[in-house]
Amino acid sequence: KAVVSTQSGHYGRDYSLEVSYFRSSYDDKLLNTLWKQYRINTLSSNSQSTNQSYVSNQIQDLSCKLSKLQEHQTHREECSKIAKDGTKTAIEALGGIMSGMFKDKVFNVKS
């Protein structure tokens, strides 16, 4: 640090640098088109159907873990982890349902 501080009087001080970039009218058109398409895709997507296989796999995994839990005596930590995983899966599924309901209300469309 001593070497750096003796070589630079600005060591440890913040100062602003001017930043500029070039953006043509073609760039504006392209970015606007991409943004509109992104918004349309986001608003028209149905998170319930998109995440259906993920949630199904999570539930199947929880089912396997619960079956093993019934067959063998397990530690309390394992039971706690299964409960946390189940809660996480339920919250994710509810988030998808709530998102669909919100879109239905805002856009008056059933998804």
Residue pairs with C-beta under 8 A, 6 or more apart in sequence:
4 11
5 11
5 12
43 103
43 107
46 100
46 111
47 95
47 96
47 99
47 100
48 96
48 97
48 99
48 100
48 111
51 92
51 93
51 96
55 89
55 92
55 93
55 96
58 85
58 89
58 92
59 89
61 85
62 82
62 85
62 86
62 89
65 82
65 85
66 82
68 74
69 78
69 79
69 82
100 111
103 109
103 111
104 110
104 111
